[in-house]
Amino acid sequence: MELTDIIEKRRSIRDFRDIPIPNETLEKILNYALLAPSGRNAKPVDLIVLKDKETITKVMNARTNNFGFLKTAPVCIVVTADEESSTWCADASIVASYIQLLAVNYGLGSCWGQVHGRYFNDKSVEEEIKRILSIPENFRVLSIVSLGYANEEKAPHTLNEVNKSKIHYDHW
C-alpha cells in the first residue's frame, strides 16, 4: 500500500471487533514506530502495551468522559517519553502518529486519546495514569493509542478536504 493511501485511510476508529491482534503484527508496529525520528536522535520514547482488560478499564476511568473508545480495544499503547529530552512531546507525537499509520498498513484501526494537558474532576489525567501504570517520575504521558480490527466503516479522507488556505509560501 502506498503511504498516501495509508494517510487517506487512517481514521479514528472507536469500536473494535473482539479479535486479538497477532503478536507478530503488534511487534512490527511497535518496532517500526520506534524507528521514528527524534530530536538529536535522543529516542526518549517508551511504549507501554496494555492487553489486560482490567488495566485498560482502570486507565479508561482516568478520563471517563473521553476514553470510552478504549473499552473494546484489544490493545492500547501508552506513549510516554523522558521529559529530560527538550523535544519529548514532539518525539512522542511522531511515534504515536507512526503507530496509527502502521495500524492501517496492517489492516487495523486506531484512535488517539490525548493525555498530556488533560484533566478530569480537577485531577491530572497524566498523573493518574502514571500512578496506575507505575510510570517513572521523569517520564511524561502524551497519549494512548487504541488498536484493533475495526467494527465500524469510515470513508477515507480525500484531498478535497484540505483547506488550501492553511498552506503559505515564503511568508504568511
Rosetta blueprint (number, residue, H / E / L):
1 M L
2 E L
3 L H
4 T H
5 D H
6 I H
7 I H
8 E H
9 K H
10 R L
11 R L
12 S E
13 I L
14 R L
15 D L
16 F E
17 R L
18 D L
19 I L
20 P L
21 I L
22 P L
23 N H
24 E H
25 T H
26 L H
27 E H
28 K H
29 I H
30 L H
31 N H
32 Y H
33 A H
34 L L
35 L L
36 A L
37 P L
38 S L
39 G H
40 R H
41 N H
42 A L
43 K L
44 P L
45 V E
46 D E
47 L E
48 I E
49 V E
50 L E
51 K L
52 D L
53 K H
54 E H
55 T H
56 I H
57 T H
58 K H
59 V H
60 M H
61 N H
62 A H
63 R H
64 T L
65 N L
66 N L
67 F L
68 G H
69 F H
70 L H
71 K L
72 T L
73 A L
74 P L
75 V E
76 C E
77 I E
78 V E
79 V E
80 T E
81 A E
82 D E
83 E L
84 E L
85 S L
86 S L
87 T L
88 W H
89 C H
90 A H
91 D H
92 A H
93 S H
94 I H
95 V H
96 A H
97 S H
98 Y H
99 I H
100 Q H
101 L H
102 L H
103 A H
104 V H
105 N H
106 Y L
107 G L
108 L L
109 G E
110 S E
111 C E
112 W E
113 G E
114 Q E
115 V L
116 H L
117 G L
118 R L
119 Y E
120 F E
121 N L
122 D L
123 K E
124 S E
125 V H
126 E H
127 E H
128 E H
129 I H
130 K H
131 R H
132 I H
133 L H
134 S L
135 I L
136 P L
137 E L
138 N L
139 F E
140 R E
141 V E
142 L E
143 S E
144 I E
145 V E
146 S E
147 L E
148 G E
149 Y L
150 A E
151 N L
152 E L
153 E L
154 K L
155 A L
156 P L
157 H L
158 T L
159 L H
160 N H
161 E H
162 V L
163 N L
164 K H
165 S H
166 K H
167 I L
168 H L
169 Y L
170 D L
171 H L
172 W L
